[in-house]
Amino acid sequence: MKCPFHQQQPDPFGEARRKDGVLINEFQGTPVPMLLRHEDVRRAAKDWKNFSSNAPFKVPIPNEEEVRTVRQLPLEVDPPDQQDYRNLVEPFFNRAKLPEVVAQVEGIVDALLTAALARDSIEIVREFAIPLQSRALACLLNTPQAEAEIWIGWGTHVFREGDGTSKGAALEAYNNRLLDRAAAAPGEDFFSALTQAVFRGRPLTREEMLGYCSIVFAGGRDTVINSISGVIGHLSAKPADLEFLRADPKRTIGASEEFFRVLSPATHLARLCRAKTDVHGVAVEPGSFVSLNFAAANYDETVFETPEEVRLDRRPNPHVAFGFGPHLCLGAAHARLVVRSLIKALCERVVDITTLSAVDKFENETSYRRRLAYESLTVRFRTR
């Protein structure tokens, strides 16, 4: 059935993807060609020698030169360094697959849903999605929930909501305090692990530790929040889909992947061209950037039949919502756990979801306007 997002706004990249395969957009005053086709995005994502991530502050779009002082790890390095940096922290991110962490996250969802069901209405973004993302992250990092209560106050994005420059400085100061505390009294948490880690025979520098902290707090915050509100908004607009999921719990896994494809929480990331490159007839000089547009690739008609339809049983579903290649999202298992736990709880405890008010969230650029999720979404949950 038609995705509620695209009843209001068709795929903003569809025409350019079909016609040219590339769309040039001006980001912070610089023209950047965006790769739009599934095959092109996947090929470039694997080709780190020509499409490099070794570009501190400039891989996220828009770039973050004004809001942080450290390179995000392992996002902004290339193999083999990237894999070695990733190997240091991957065990913590894989905690999302542990039964005890799954149970903890399901408990967080259940508690939030219990509180929501006791009310006449709840605003999903601020009162549900941000607390869920923050508390689930504390579980993943094996950090006390008291820290999550601090993170809840940061809003939807640690840099891009409010005064990003001052927020960036405050985040680095906070991360330094966490690392100082962990170094003085190491525990079993993520930050203690950083202070004890050995990289190629030496301890991590404080800058490297801060680079990991930056990606933990910035890399998966708004994307998970948008996923939560997007799922709830869809199931409110399409109650038949909630019934479809309720009829067979095994459908949850496939449905969550389809939600990630449809929502594509991260539109794109940049890559630095090492050599002169031709992108569908657009010349890109060495030292210039291209964008890997995951959102556009996830609607490629040559890969996904009727891509603007939400098919919760879509098979196969080779989406690139978590990227592709060596930089496949480190937090993918965590995002999947949060969304699957949410769907499971809604199916078990909610009869229907009524949207009372909604304000859409858009990404507005010179060449496109893309709907992401919601600035605010107020709903009423009706219990079973």
C-alpha positions as CSV (number, residue, x, y, z in Angstrom):
1,M,0.0,0.0,0.0
2,K,1.1,3.6,-0.6
3,C,3.5,5.0,2.0
4,P,1.9,7.9,3.9
5,F,5.1,9.8,3.4
6,H,4.7,9.7,-0.4
7,Q,1.1,10.4,-0.5
8,Q,2.2,13.9,0.6
9,Q,5.5,14.1,-1.2
10,P,6.8,11.8,-4.0
11,D,10.3,10.5,-4.0
12,P,12.3,13.8,-4.5
13,F,15.1,12.0,-6.4
14,G,13.0,9.9,-8.7
15,E,13.1,11.9,-11.9
16,A,16.8,12.7,-11.7
17,R,17.7,9.0,-10.8
18,R,15.8,7.7,-13.8
19,K,17.0,10.4,-16.2
20,D,20.6,11.1,-15.2
21,G,21.6,9.0,-12.2
22,V,23.0,12.1,-10.6
23,L,21.8,15.3,-9.1
24,I,24.0,18.3,-8.2
25,N,23.1,20.1,-5.0
26,E,24.9,23.0,-3.4
27,F,25.9,22.2,0.2
28,Q,27.3,25.1,2.2
29,G,28.1,26.9,-1.0
30,T,29.8,24.0,-2.8
31,P,28.2,22.0,-5.6
32,V,28.3,18.3,-4.8
33,P,27.1,15.6,-7.3
34,M,24.9,13.0,-5.6
35,L,24.9,9.4,-6.8
36,L,21.3,8.3,-6.9
37,R,21.2,4.7,-8.3
38,H,21.5,1.6,-6.1
39,E,24.3,0.0,-8.1
40,D,26.3,3.3,-8.2
41,V,26.0,3.9,-4.5
42,R,27.0,0.4,-3.6
43,R,29.9,0.4,-6.0
44,A,31.3,3.7,-4.7
45,A,30.7,2.6,-1.0
46,K,33.0,-0.3,-1.6
47,D,35.6,1.6,-3.6
48,W,37.3,3.5,-0.7
49,K,40.5,4.0,-2.7
50,N,38.7,6.3,-5.1
51,F,35.8,7.5,-2.9
52,S,37.5,8.1,0.4
53,S,36.1,8.7,3.9
54,N,39.5,10.1,5.1
55,A,38.0,13.6,5.3
56,P,37.6,14.8,8.9
57,F,34.4,16.8,9.6
58,K,33.3,16.5,6.0
59,V,31.7,13.0,5.7
60,P,28.4,14.1,7.2
61,I,26.3,16.4,5.1
62,P,26.2,19.3,5.9
63,N,29.8,19.1,7.2
64,E,30.6,19.6,10.8
65,E,33.7,21.7,10.8
66,E,32.1,24.4,12.9
67,V,30.6,22.1,15.6
68,R,33.4,19.6,16.6
69,T,37.2,19.4,16.8
70,V,37.8,15.7,16.5
71,R,37.7,13.2,13.7
72,Q,34.8,10.7,14.2
73,L,36.0,7.1,14.4
74,P,35.7,4.8,12.6
75,L,33.6,6.8,10.2
76,E,36.2,9.3,8.9
77,V,39.1,7.0,8.1
78,D,39.7,4.4,5.3
79,P,40.7,0.8,5.5
80,P,42.9,-0.8,6.9
81,D,42.8,1.8,9.7
82,Q,39.0,1.9,9.6
83,Q,38.7,-1.8,10.2
84,D,41.2,-1.8,13.1
85,Y,39.4,1.1,14.7
86,R,36.1,-0.6,14.2
87,N,37.3,-3.9,15.7
88,L,38.1,-2.1,19.0
89,V,34.5,-1.1,19.6
90,E,32.4,-3.5,17.6
91,P,32.0,-5.9,20.6
92,F,30.1,-3.1,22.4
93,F,27.8,-2.4,19.5
94,N,27.2,-6.2,19.1
95,R,25.8,-6.1,22.6
96,A,22.5,-5.3,20.9
97,K,22.2,-9.0,20.0
98,L,22.6,-10.2,23.6
99,P,19.5,-11.7,25.2
100,E,19.9,-9.6,28.3
101,V,20.2,-6.3,26.3
102,V,17.3,-7.3,24.1
103,A,15.2,-7.8,27.4
104,Q,16.4,-4.4,28.7
105,V,15.4,-2.5,25.6
106,E,12.0,-4.3,25.4
107,G,11.5,-3.3,29.1
108,I,12.2,0.3,28.2
109,V,9.7,0.2,25.3
110,D,7.1,-1.4,27.6
111,A,7.5,1.2,30.3
112,L,7.2,4.1,27.9
113,L,4.2,2.5,26.3
114,T,2.6,1.9,29.7
115,A,2.9,5.6,30.5
116,A,1.6,6.6,27.1
117,L,-1.5,4.3,27.4
118,A,-2.4,5.9,30.7
119,R,-2.7,9.3,29.0
120,D,-5.1,10.8,26.6
121,S,-2.3,11.7,24.2
122,I,1.5,11.7,23.8
123,E,3.8,13.7,21.7
124,I,6.0,11.0,20.1
125,V,9.2,12.8,19.2
126,R,10.0,14.5,22.5
127,E,8.1,12.3,25.0
128,F,8.6,8.9,23.5
129,A,11.3,8.6,20.7
130,I,14.0,10.7,22.4
131,P,13.7,8.9,25.8
132,L,13.6,5.5,24.0
133,Q,16.7,6.2,21.9
134,S,18.6,7.6,24.9
135,R,17.7,4.9,27.4
136,A,18.3,2.1,24.8
137,L,21.7,3.6,24.1
138,A,22.6,3.5,27.8
139,C,21.8,-0.2,27.7
140,L,24.0,-0.7,24.7
141,L,26.9,1.2,26.3
142,N,26.4,-0.5,29.6
143,T,26.1,2.9,31.2
144,P,23.9,3.9,34.1
145,Q,20.4,5.1,33.1
146,A,21.1,8.4,35.0
147,E,23.3,9.4,32.1
148,A,20.4,8.7,29.7
149,E,18.4,11.3,31.5
150,I,21.1,13.9,30.6
151,W,21.0,12.7,26.9
152,I,17.2,13.2,26.7
153,G,17.7,16.9,27.2
154,W,19.9,17.2,24.1
155,G,17.0,17.2,21.6
156,T,16.8,15.4,18.3
157,H,20.4,16.1,17.2
158,V,23.5,16.9,19.3
159,F,24.7,19.4,16.7
160,R,21.9,20.4,14.4
161,E,19.2,21.5,16.8
162,G,19.6,24.9,18.3
163,D,23.1,26.5,18.4
164,G,25.2,23.7,17.0
165,T,28.5,25.4,17.7
166,S,27.9,25.8,21.4
167,K,26.3,22.3,21.6
168,G,29.3,20.8,20.0
169,A,31.7,22.4,22.6
170,A,29.4,21.3,25.4
171,L,29.3,17.7,24.1
172,E,33.1,17.5,23.9
173,A,33.3,18.8,27.5
174,Y,30.8,16.2,28.6
175,N,32.7,13.5,26.9
176,N,35.9,14.5,28.5
177,R,34.2,14.3,31.9
178,L,33.0,10.8,31.1
179,L,36.4,9.7,30.1
180,D,38.1,11.3,33.1
181,R,35.7,9.5,35.4
182,A,36.2,6.2,33.5
183,A,40.0,6.5,33.6
184,A,39.9,7.2,37.4
185,A,37.6,4.3,38.2
186,P,37.2,1.9,35.2
187,G,34.1,-0.2,35.0
188,E,32.4,-2.4,32.4
189,D,31.0,0.5,30.3
190,F,31.9,1.7,26.9
191,F,33.8,4.8,28.1
192,S,35.9,2.7,30.5
193,A,36.7,0.3,27.6
194,L,38.0,3.3,25.6
195,T,40.4,4.3,28.3
196,Q,41.7,0.7,28.5
197,A,41.8,0.0,24.8
198,V,45.0,-0.8,23.0
199,F,45.4,0.2,19.3
200,R,48.3,-1.4,17.5
201,G,50.2,-1.8,20.7
202,R,49.5,1.6,22.2
203,P,46.7,3.2,24.2
204,L,44.2,5.4,22.4
205,T,44.9,9.1,22.5
206,R,42.3,11.3,24.1
207,E,41.5,12.7,20.7
208,E,40.8,9.2,19.4
209,M,38.6,8.4,22.4
210,L,36.6,11.6,21.8
211,G,36.2,10.6,18.1
212,Y,34.5,7.4,19.2
213,C,32.3,9.4,21.7
214,S,31.3,11.8,19.0
215,I,30.0,9.1,16.6
216,V,28.2,7.4,19.5
217,F,26.2,10.4,20.4
218,A,25.8,12.1,17.0
219,G,25.8,9.3,14.5
220,G,22.7,7.4,15.4
221,R,20.6,9.9,17.4
222,D,18.3,11.7,14.9
223,T,18.2,8.6,12.6
224,V,16.8,6.4,15.4
225,I,14.5,9.1,16.6
226,N,13.1,9.6,13.1
227,S,12.7,5.8,12.6
228,I,10.6,5.5,15.8
229,S,8.3,8.4,14.9
230,G,8.1,7.2,11.3
231,V,7.0,3.7,12.3
232,I,4.4,5.0,14.6
233,G,3.1,7.6,12.1
234,H,2.8,4.9,9.4
235,L,1.0,2.4,11.6
236,S,-1.4,5.2,12.7
237,A,-2.1,6.1,9.0
238,K,-2.3,2.4,7.9
239,P,-4.0,0.4,10.7
240,A,-4.2,-2.6,8.4
241,D,-0.5,-2.8,8.5
242,L,-0.6,-3.0,12.3
243,E,-3.1,-5.9,12.0
244,F,-0.9,-7.6,9.4
245,L,2.0,-7.5,11.9
246,R,-0.1,-8.6,14.8
247,A,-1.3,-11.7,12.9
248,D,2.2,-13.2,12.8
249,P,5.1,-12.0,15.0
250,K,7.6,-13.5,12.5
251,R,6.7,-10.6,10.2
252,T,8.5,-8.1,12.5
253,I,12.0,-8.7,11.1
254,G,11.0,-8.2,7.5
255,A,8.7,-5.3,8.4
256,S,11.5,-3.4,10.2
257,E,13.8,-3.7,7.2
258,E,11.1,-2.3,5.0
259,F,10.6,0.6,7.4
260,F,14.3,1.3,7.2
261,R,14.2,1.3,3.4
262,V,11.2,3.5,3.2
263,L,12.3,6.0,5.9
264,S,16.0,5.9,5.0
265,P,16.8,7.9,8.1
266,A,20.2,9.0,6.8
267,T,19.8,10.7,3.4
268,H,23.4,10.5,2.3
269,L,27.1,10.8,3.3
270,A,30.0,12.4,1.4
271,R,33.1,10.8,-0.1
272,L,36.3,12.5,-1.1
273,C,37.4,11.8,-4.7
274,R,41.1,10.9,-4.8
275,A,41.4,11.1,-8.6
276,K,39.5,12.9,-11.3
277,T,36.2,11.1,-11.7
278,D,33.3,11.2,-14.1
279,V,30.0,10.7,-12.5
280,H,27.4,10.2,-15.2
281,G,28.9,12.9,-17.3
282,V,29.7,15.2,-14.3
283,A,33.5,15.8,-13.9
284,V,34.7,15.7,-10.3
285,E,38.2,17.0,-9.7
286,P,40.6,15.4,-7.2
287,G,39.9,16.7,-3.7
288,S,36.3,17.4,-4.4
289,F,33.3,15.5,-3.0
290,V,30.5,13.3,-4.2
291,S,27.5,12.2,-2.1
292,L,26.3,8.6,-1.8
293,N,22.5,9.1,-1.6
294,F,21.2,6.1,0.3
295,A,17.6,7.4,0.3
296,A,17.6,7.7,-3.5
297,A,19.1,4.3,-3.9
298,N,16.4,2.8,-1.7
299,Y,13.8,3.8,-4.2
300,D,15.6,2.6,-7.3
301,E,12.8,1.0,-9.5
302,T,15.3,-1.3,-11.1
303,V,15.9,-3.0,-7.7
304,F,12.6,-2.4,-5.7
305,E,9.3,-3.1,-7.4
306,T,6.9,-0.3,-6.8
307,P,9.3,1.4,-4.4
308,E,6.9,3.9,-3.1
309,E,4.7,1.2,-1.7
310,V,5.3,-0.1,1.8
311,R,5.4,-3.9,1.6
312,L,6.1,-5.2,5.1
313,D,6.8,-8.6,3.6
314,R,9.1,-7.4,0.8
315,R,11.5,-10.0,-0.3
316,P,14.3,-9.5,-1.2
317,N,15.0,-6.2,0.3
318,P,18.7,-5.2,-0.4
319,H,18.3,-1.7,1.0
320,V,21.2,0.5,1.9
321,A,19.7,2.4,4.8
322,F,22.7,1.4,6.9
323,G,25.2,2.1,4.1
324,F,27.2,-0.5,2.4
325,G,30.8,-1.9,2.3
326,P,33.4,-1.3,5.0
327,H,31.5,1.6,6.5
328,L,28.3,-0.3,7.1
329,C,26.7,1.4,10.0
330,L,28.3,0.3,13.3
331,G,24.9,0.9,15.1
332,A,22.8,-1.1,12.7
333,A,22.1,-3.9,15.3
334,H,21.1,-1.3,17.9
335,A,18.7,0.5,15.5
336,R,17.2,-2.9,14.5
337,L,16.7,-3.8,18.1
338,V,14.9,-0.6,18.9
339,V,12.5,-0.7,16.0
340,R,11.8,-4.5,16.4
341,S,11.1,-4.0,20.1
342,L,8.8,-1.1,19.3
343,I,6.8,-3.1,16.7
344,K,6.6,-6.1,19.0
345,A,5.2,-4.0,21.9
346,L,2.7,-2.2,19.7
347,C,1.4,-5.5,18.3
348,E,1.0,-6.9,21.8
349,R,-0.5,-4.0,23.6
350,V,-2.1,-1.5,21.2
351,V,-5.4,-1.9,19.4
352,D,-5.0,1.2,17.2
353,I,-3.1,4.5,17.0
354,T,-4.9,7.8,16.3
355,T,-2.9,10.8,15.1
356,L,-4.2,14.0,16.7
357,S,-1.7,16.4,15.2
358,A,1.5,16.2,13.1
359,V,4.2,18.6,11.9
360,D,6.3,17.1,9.2
361,K,10.1,17.3,9.2
362,F,11.9,18.2,6.0
363,E,15.4,18.4,4.7
364,N,15.4,21.5,2.5
365,E,18.2,21.9,0.0
366,T,18.8,23.9,-3.2
367,S,17.9,20.9,-5.5
368,Y,15.5,18.9,-3.4
369,R,13.1,18.9,-0.5
370,R,12.9,15.5,1.3
371,R,10.5,14.6,4.1
372,L,12.3,12.8,6.9
373,A,9.8,12.2,9.6
374,Y,8.2,14.5,12.1
375,E,9.1,17.6,14.0
376,S,6.2,16.6,16.3
377,L,3.6,13.8,16.2
378,T,0.8,13.7,18.8
379,V,-1.1,10.4,19.0
380,R,-3.5,8.5,21.1
381,F,-2.8,4.8,21.8
382,R,-5.7,2.6,22.5
383,T,-4.9,-0.4,24.7
384,R,-5.9,-4.0,23.9
